[in-house]
Structures are given as structure tokens and as C-alpha cells.
Amino acid sequence: MPTGGYAESEADAAFRAELRAFAREQCPAEIRRHVAAGEKITRAVYSRWQRLLHAQGWAAPGWPREQGGTGWTLRQRMIFEEVMADEDCPPLYHHGLGHIGPVIMRFGTPAQKAEFLPRIVDASDWWCQGYSEPGAGSDLASLRTRAERDGDDYVINGQKIWTSHAHEADRIYLLARTSNQGRKQEGISLFLIDMDSPGISHRPIHTIDGWHHVNEVFLENVRVPAARLLGPEGEGWTCAKYLLERERLPPASVAQLMRQWRGLARLLTQHRDAARDYGGLDNELLSLAARIKSAREMLASAIDAMMRQEPLGARPSALKLACSSIAQDISRIALMVHGPVGAARFLDEARQAGAEGLAVQNYLFARSKTIAGGTTEVQLNVIARALFGV
């Protein structure tokens, strides 16, 4: 798929060529095969690639130089994501680099920045997100996990759910209620907690795709030093909104869709050469290409606005909505191509399902795209409020 859109400068083209040469020379072939096949990316794969990027000085493309980043512009970050996806390199692990890292930079104390940021950049620490709870998913402000001050500590009790990668994580950034006064968005605080703290336990949530992504996390009288409170007490909602705006505007999402589209195009060609007729799927493929290019233009517009320090409005929600729908359609078409053979292999043994079974797994996993990170209904409400002021 051609990238289309804005005209790149000579400097951007040279930068793209430098990135491509690095990806081809430094990203291990087994990792690239793993990504190209659509297999689940584990901490071991993410971390190995992160360490290679760290050695190159590219471990934190979206961060300022003084915090261990590259100092690249947002436009350069988008080019980086596109090239790495095009070369089947893993996306950067988002919870540290894309989510909590920028929040620590914005709201953290000097001591917190010094403790946490370098360990995100060099892949020493793996973070997970403690936001959603039973009864407080889309309506996050209704959370009930409680943090009570006790001397130099907070004592936290509660439960989190749908916690991605908690079983692999060293630390969790967690929202808890410190006050019941005022609006429900008030009185929420954000904490940085070690996952091996006494009183924390987790258990897997088994999802339909057969992979282990998400977990329940339980906190029973977990003592957290007050120094691990991020930002002022009761201002966690401000931190959460800052994070979510960036979570819904990741350059990696569009780049990965472009990579998946190219894989789907190759798949259709292979099956057509085998004299299997898929009729209108070619038309759907072209429609997907147009939608992805539209999403890329939306992303480029948002990046331009951020570089001018303008409000993003409903752009992050609109982009998240578009990317979620595209991802589901790509996986649906791939499943149609593979057909019942893939379903049978998946049901026999998900972990050794082969390409056909992986198509089933990715189809099932993609069902979560319109839920994770904010449901479709939530995004539509955000867009409606921005457009109509309701």
C-alpha cells in the first residue's frame, strides 16, 4: 500500500531510508517472522527488540532527549512507526513508552522521573494499567478501589479487571479513590505500585482467542509509599485523561493496519493463484486501503495540531473508532480466506494452529478492538459532544 498523503521532504525521505536500513540489518529474522505471521508478541520479544533500539539510541521515539528519548518530531515518530511496521518489526510496548512514561514526565516529581523513566527506556521494567474494575469499565469514574492514607503510606484495597499483561508486569499504574467528596471524577488518585508488593495477586481471564492477555488483579491491604502517588492527591482523573488522549492517538495503530493490509493482499493473491474464488473480497480489500489512507490523513492532521499545540478535540476518538473497525474487517476477510480448515485447527490445538489457526485467533482477538481503550459507544459520545455541544 502506498503511504499517500502529505509530500515528504528530502530530509524525511533520507530519515525513512536510514530507519529501513536499520530495521533490515538489526531486527532478528526470527522476530520478523513472528510478527509477520500474526503470532502473539510476548514480553521476551518486545524486550529483545527494545534493547536493540536502546543500543541505537532509538528506544523512546516520542520522548525528549533529556529523558532518554530521540527528540524526534511527531512527524518523525509517524515515519518511524510506518517503516518498522513495513519491515515486520514489533511495535513498541505501549504501557511504558506510550502511556505511563509521558504521564510521569508531565506530572511526576524529579525523584519519580529518575527512578522510573530510565527503566522504561532500557526495558528493565514492564508496566500494566490498573484502570477498569467490575462495574467501572467504560464508566471509569465509578471505580471503587480505595486508597486510605496511613502515615507515610497509602493502604489500598480493591479489584481491577481486564488488566493486560499483569502476569508479566513488574509495576502497575493504578487509579484508586482517595475521597468521596464532590463529583465522582474528583477524589481519584494515581499510584505507581510494584506488582510484587504484599497483598497483590492476579489470576488469568481466559478469552475466546486462546491467548493469555488479560487478568484480574486483587489488592488486599497493599501498602504503597506516599512517594508513589503521581501528581497531587485527588488529581488522578487529570492524569488519566492526559494518558487516554495519547492512548487513542498512537502512530503505531495506523502503521500496523498498513502492515496487516499488505499481508492480507498477499494472502488473497496466493489463494487466487491456487484457483480458489473469493469474488468480492478484492473490492473489500480496495475499500480497506481507502479507509486506512483516510485514517493516516486523520492521524497526520492530529499530529500537525499537536505540533502547533492546538486542542485535538474529537480527533483521538474518531481515529480510535476508525482503526478499531478496520482491524476487525481485516481479520474478518483473512478468516474468510482460510475458511473452515483454520477453525478446525484452532479448535484442535490453538497454540499449534498454523497460519489458518492464527487467522482464527486474530479474528477473535480483534473483537476486543471496539471495547479496549474505550468502547465504540464511548467514542461516539465524545464525537457527538464535540460536534453538537451536547
C-alpha positions as CSV (number, residue, x, y, z in Angstrom):
1,M,0.0,0.0,0.0
2,P,1.5,3.4,-0.9
3,T,1.7,5.8,2.0
4,G,0.0,8.6,0.1
5,G,-0.9,11.9,1.8
6,Y,1.5,14.8,2.5
7,A,4.6,15.2,0.4
8,E,7.8,14.2,2.3
9,S,10.8,16.5,2.3
10,E,14.2,15.2,1.2
11,A,15.2,15.1,4.9
12,D,12.1,12.9,5.7
13,A,12.9,10.6,2.8
14,A,16.5,10.2,4.0
15,F,15.3,9.6,7.5
16,R,12.9,6.9,6.2
17,A,15.8,5.2,4.3
18,E,18.0,5.2,7.5
19,L,15.3,3.6,9.5
20,R,14.7,1.0,6.9
21,A,18.3,0.0,6.7
22,F,18.5,-0.3,10.5
23,A,15.3,-2.5,10.6
24,R,16.6,-4.8,7.9
25,E,20.1,-5.2,9.5
26,Q,19.3,-5.2,13.2
27,C,15.8,-6.7,13.7
28,P,16.4,-10.5,14.1
29,A,14.9,-12.6,11.3
30,E,13.0,-14.8,13.8
31,I,11.3,-11.8,15.4
32,R,10.3,-10.5,11.9
33,R,8.8,-13.9,11.1
34,H,7.0,-13.9,14.4
35,V,5.4,-10.5,13.7
36,A,4.6,-11.3,10.0
37,A,2.8,-14.5,11.0
38,G,0.5,-12.6,13.3
39,E,1.6,-14.5,16.4
40,K,1.2,-13.1,19.9
41,I,4.1,-10.8,20.9
42,T,5.3,-11.6,24.4
43,R,7.5,-9.7,26.8
44,A,10.5,-11.6,25.7
45,V,10.1,-10.5,22.1
46,Y,9.2,-6.9,23.0
47,S,12.1,-6.6,25.4
48,R,14.7,-8.0,23.0
49,W,13.7,-5.5,20.3
50,Q,13.6,-2.7,22.8
51,R,17.2,-3.4,23.9
52,L,18.3,-3.3,20.3
53,L,16.6,0.0,19.8
54,H,18.1,1.3,23.1
55,A,21.6,0.4,21.9
56,Q,20.9,2.5,18.7
57,G,19.5,5.4,20.8
58,W,16.0,5.0,19.4
59,A,14.3,3.3,22.4
60,A,11.9,6.1,23.1
61,P,11.0,7.8,19.7
62,G,8.3,10.0,21.3
63,W,10.3,11.3,24.3
64,P,12.6,14.3,24.7
65,R,16.3,13.8,24.7
66,E,16.7,14.9,28.3
67,Q,14.5,11.9,29.3
68,G,16.4,9.3,27.2
69,G,14.3,9.9,24.0
70,T,15.3,10.7,20.5
71,G,13.9,14.2,20.4
72,W,12.2,13.4,17.1
73,T,9.2,15.4,16.0
74,L,5.8,13.8,15.9
75,R,6.1,13.5,12.1
76,Q,9.4,11.6,12.5
77,R,7.7,9.3,15.1
78,M,5.0,8.5,12.5
79,I,7.6,7.7,9.9
80,F,9.4,5.5,12.4
81,E,6.3,3.5,13.1
82,E,5.5,3.1,9.4
83,V,8.9,1.8,8.5
84,M,9.1,-0.6,11.4
85,A,5.7,-2.0,10.7
86,D,6.5,-2.3,7.0
87,E,9.6,-4.3,7.9
88,D,7.7,-6.6,10.3
89,C,9.4,-5.2,13.4
90,P,7.4,-5.3,16.7
91,P,5.5,-2.2,17.8
92,L,6.9,-0.5,20.9
93,Y,5.3,-1.8,24.1
94,H,2.8,0.9,24.8
95,H,2.2,0.8,28.6
96,G,5.6,2.1,29.4
97,L,6.7,4.2,26.5
98,G,3.3,5.4,25.3
99,H,1.2,5.6,28.4
100,I,2.7,6.0,31.8
101,G,6.1,7.3,30.7
102,P,4.7,10.6,29.3
103,V,2.4,10.9,32.3
104,I,5.4,10.6,34.7
105,M,7.2,13.2,32.6
106,R,4.2,15.6,32.8
107,F,3.1,15.1,36.5
108,G,6.0,13.2,38.2
109,T,8.4,14.5,40.8
110,P,12.2,14.7,39.9
111,A,12.7,11.6,42.1
112,Q,9.9,9.7,40.2
113,K,11.3,10.6,36.8
114,A,14.8,9.5,37.9
115,E,13.5,6.2,39.3
116,F,11.1,5.1,36.6
117,L,11.9,6.6,33.2
118,P,15.3,5.1,32.5
119,R,14.0,1.6,33.4
120,I,11.2,2.0,30.9
121,V,13.6,3.1,28.1
122,D,16.1,0.2,28.6
123,A,13.3,-2.4,29.0
124,S,14.1,-3.2,32.7
125,D,10.5,-2.5,33.8
126,W,7.3,-3.8,32.3
127,W,4.1,-1.9,33.2
128,C,0.4,-2.7,33.2
129,Q,-2.6,-0.5,33.6
130,G,-4.9,-0.7,36.7
131,Y,-7.9,1.3,35.5
132,S,-11.0,-0.8,34.8
133,E,-13.0,-2.6,37.5
134,P,-16.0,-4.7,37.7
135,G,-18.8,-2.2,37.2
136,A,-16.4,0.6,36.2
137,G,-15.1,-0.1,32.7
138,S,-16.5,2.4,30.2
139,D,-17.7,4.4,33.2
140,L,-14.2,4.6,34.8
141,A,-15.1,7.4,37.2
142,S,-17.3,4.9,39.1
143,L,-14.3,2.9,40.3
144,R,-14.4,1.7,43.9
145,T,-10.8,0.7,44.7
146,R,-9.9,2.6,47.8
147,A,-6.7,4.2,49.0
148,E,-6.5,5.5,52.6
149,R,-3.6,7.5,54.0
150,D,-1.8,5.8,56.9
151,G,1.3,7.8,58.0
152,D,3.8,7.7,55.2
153,D,1.8,5.1,53.2
154,Y,-1.5,4.6,51.5
155,V,-3.3,1.4,52.1
156,I,-5.1,0.2,49.0
157,N,-8.0,-2.3,48.8
158,G,-10.0,-3.3,45.7
159,Q,-10.0,-5.1,42.4
160,K,-9.0,-4.4,38.8
161,I,-10.1,-6.3,35.7
162,W,-9.1,-6.7,32.1
163,T,-5.5,-5.9,33.2
164,S,-3.4,-6.6,30.1
165,H,0.0,-8.3,30.8
166,A,-0.4,-8.1,34.5
167,H,1.1,-11.6,34.7
168,E,4.3,-10.3,33.0
169,A,4.5,-6.9,34.6
170,D,6.9,-5.5,37.2
171,R,4.8,-2.5,38.1
172,I,1.2,-1.2,37.7
173,Y,-0.1,2.4,37.4
174,L,-3.4,2.3,39.3
175,L,-6.3,4.6,39.9
176,A,-7.9,4.5,43.3
177,R,-10.4,6.6,45.2
178,T,-8.9,8.8,48.0
179,S,-12.1,10.8,48.6
180,N,-15.8,10.6,48.1
181,Q,-16.3,14.4,48.1
182,G,-17.6,16.3,45.0
183,R,-18.2,14.9,41.6
184,K,-17.3,11.3,41.0
185,Q,-14.3,12.3,38.8
186,E,-12.9,14.1,41.8
187,G,-11.1,12.3,44.7
188,I,-9.4,9.8,42.3
189,S,-5.6,9.4,42.6
190,L,-3.0,7.7,40.5
191,F,-0.4,5.4,42.1
192,L,2.8,3.7,40.9
193,I,2.9,0.3,42.5
194,D,5.3,-2.7,42.4
195,M,3.5,-5.8,41.4
196,D,5.4,-7.9,43.9
197,S,4.0,-5.8,46.8
198,P,2.5,-7.9,49.6
199,G,-1.3,-8.2,49.1
200,I,-1.3,-8.1,45.3
201,S,-2.4,-11.2,43.5
202,H,-3.7,-11.8,40.0
203,R,-5.4,-14.6,38.0
204,P,-5.9,-15.0,34.3
205,I,-9.1,-14.2,32.4
206,H,-9.4,-16.8,29.6
207,T,-10.5,-15.1,26.4
208,I,-12.0,-16.6,23.3
209,D,-8.9,-16.2,21.2
210,G,-6.9,-18.7,23.3
211,W,-4.1,-16.3,24.1
212,H,-3.4,-15.0,27.7
213,H,-3.6,-11.3,27.6
214,V,-5.8,-10.1,30.4
215,N,-6.1,-10.7,34.1
216,E,-8.0,-9.8,37.3
217,V,-5.8,-8.0,39.9
218,F,-6.7,-8.1,43.6
219,L,-5.3,-5.7,46.2
220,E,-5.7,-6.5,49.9
221,N,-4.3,-4.0,52.3
222,V,-1.5,-3.2,49.9
223,R,0.8,-0.6,51.5
224,V,2.2,1.9,49.0
225,P,4.6,4.7,50.0
226,A,3.1,8.2,49.6
227,A,6.1,8.9,47.4
228,R,4.5,6.6,44.8
229,L,1.5,9.0,44.4
230,L,1.7,10.6,41.0
231,G,0.6,14.2,41.0
232,P,-1.4,15.7,43.8
233,E,-3.9,13.6,45.7
234,G,-7.3,13.7,44.1
235,E,-5.9,14.8,40.7
236,G,-5.7,11.3,39.2
237,W,-8.5,12.0,36.8
238,T,-6.4,14.7,35.2
239,C,-3.5,12.3,34.8
240,A,-5.9,9.6,33.4
241,K,-7.4,12.0,30.8
242,Y,-3.9,13.1,29.7
243,L,-2.9,9.4,29.2
244,L,-6.1,8.4,27.4
245,E,-5.8,11.2,24.9
246,R,-2.4,9.9,23.9
247,E,-3.5,6.2,24.1
248,R,-6.1,6.9,21.4
249,L,-3.7,8.7,19.1
250,P,-0.8,6.2,18.7
251,P,1.0,6.4,15.3
252,A,1.6,2.7,15.7
253,S,-2.0,1.8,15.2
254,V,-2.3,3.1,11.6
255,A,1.2,1.7,10.7
256,Q,0.2,-1.7,11.9
257,L,-3.0,-1.6,9.9
258,M,-1.0,-0.8,6.8
259,R,1.2,-3.8,7.5
260,Q,-1.8,-6.1,8.1
261,W,-3.4,-4.9,4.9
262,R,-0.3,-5.8,2.9
263,G,-0.3,-9.3,4.4
264,L,-3.9,-9.7,3.5
265,A,-3.3,-8.6,0.0
266,R,-0.5,-11.2,-0.3
267,L,-2.8,-13.9,1.2
268,L,-5.6,-13.2,-1.4
269,T,-3.0,-13.4,-4.2
270,Q,-1.7,-16.7,-3.0
271,H,-5.2,-18.2,-2.8
272,R,-6.2,-16.8,-6.1
273,D,-3.2,-18.4,-7.7
274,A,-4.4,-21.7,-6.2
275,A,-7.6,-21.3,-8.2
276,R,-9.8,-20.5,-5.3
277,D,-12.5,-17.9,-6.0
278,Y,-13.2,-15.2,-3.4
279,G,-15.3,-13.0,-5.5
280,G,-15.9,-9.6,-4.0
281,L,-13.1,-9.8,-1.5
282,D,-10.9,-7.8,-3.9
283,N,-13.4,-4.9,-3.7
284,E,-13.3,-5.1,0.1
285,L,-9.5,-5.0,0.0
286,L,-9.6,-1.8,-2.0
287,S,-12.2,-0.3,0.3
288,L,-9.9,-1.1,3.3
289,A,-7.0,0.6,1.6
290,A,-9.0,3.8,1.2
291,R,-10.1,3.6,4.8
292,I,-6.6,3.1,6.1
293,K,-5.3,6.0,4.0
294,S,-8.1,8.1,5.4
295,A,-7.1,7.1,8.9
296,R,-3.5,8.0,8.1
297,E,-4.6,11.5,6.9
298,M,-6.6,11.9,10.1
299,L,-3.5,11.0,12.1
300,A,-1.3,13.4,10.2
301,S,-3.8,16.1,10.8
302,A,-3.8,15.4,14.5
303,I,0.0,15.3,14.6
304,D,0.1,18.7,12.9
305,A,-2.3,20.1,15.5
306,M,-0.2,18.6,18.4
307,M,2.9,20.2,16.9
308,R,1.1,23.5,16.8
309,Q,0.0,22.8,20.4
310,E,-3.7,23.1,19.3
311,P,-6.5,21.2,21.0
312,L,-7.2,17.8,19.5
313,G,-10.9,17.8,20.1
314,A,-12.6,14.6,19.0
315,R,-9.8,13.5,16.7
316,P,-8.4,10.8,19.0
317,S,-11.8,9.3,19.5
318,A,-12.6,9.4,15.7
319,L,-9.2,7.8,14.9
320,K,-9.6,5.1,17.6
321,L,-13.1,4.3,16.2
322,A,-11.8,4.1,12.6
323,C,-8.8,1.9,13.4
324,S,-10.9,-0.5,15.6
325,S,-13.4,-1.1,12.7
326,I,-10.6,-1.5,10.1
327,A,-8.7,-4.0,12.3
328,Q,-11.9,-6.1,12.7
329,D,-12.6,-6.1,9.0
330,I,-9.0,-7.1,8.1
331,S,-9.2,-10.1,10.4
332,R,-12.7,-11.0,9.1
333,I,-11.5,-11.1,5.5
334,A,-8.4,-13.2,6.5
335,L,-10.7,-15.6,8.3
336,M,-13.0,-15.9,5.2
337,V,-10.0,-16.8,3.0
338,H,-8.7,-19.5,5.4
339,G,-12.2,-20.9,5.9
340,P,-13.2,-23.9,8.0
341,V,-9.8,-25.5,7.9
342,G,-8.4,-22.8,10.1
343,A,-11.3,-23.2,12.6
344,A,-10.8,-26.9,12.9
345,R,-7.1,-26.5,13.5
346,F,-7.7,-23.7,16.1
347,L,-10.2,-25.9,17.9
348,D,-7.8,-28.9,17.9
349,E,-4.8,-27.0,19.4
350,A,-4.7,-23.2,19.4
351,R,-1.0,-23.0,20.2
352,Q,0.0,-25.1,17.2
353,A,-2.7,-24.0,14.8
354,G,-0.5,-22.9,11.9
355,A,-1.4,-19.9,9.7
356,E,-5.0,-20.9,9.4
357,G,-5.5,-21.2,13.1
358,L,-3.7,-17.9,13.7
359,A,-6.2,-16.3,11.4
360,V,-9.0,-17.5,13.7
361,Q,-7.1,-16.3,16.8
362,N,-6.6,-12.9,15.3
363,Y,-10.2,-12.7,14.2
364,L,-11.4,-13.5,17.8
365,F,-8.8,-11.1,19.3
366,A,-9.9,-8.3,17.1
367,R,-13.4,-8.5,18.6
368,S,-11.9,-6.7,21.6
369,K,-10.8,-3.7,19.5
370,T,-14.1,-1.9,19.8
371,I,-14.0,-2.4,23.6
372,A,-10.4,-2.0,24.8
373,G,-9.2,1.6,25.3
374,G,-12.8,2.9,25.3
375,T,-15.8,1.3,23.7
376,T,-17.3,2.4,20.4
377,E,-20.3,3.8,22.3
378,V,-18.0,6.0,24.4
379,Q,-16.1,7.2,21.4
380,L,-19.4,8.1,19.6
381,N,-20.5,10.1,22.6
382,V,-17.2,12.0,22.7
383,I,-17.5,12.8,19.0
384,A,-21.2,13.9,19.4
385,R,-20.3,16.2,22.3
386,A,-17.5,17.8,20.2
387,L,-19.7,18.3,17.2
388,F,-23.0,19.2,18.7
389,G,-22.0,20.5,22.2
390,V,-24.3,18.1,24.0
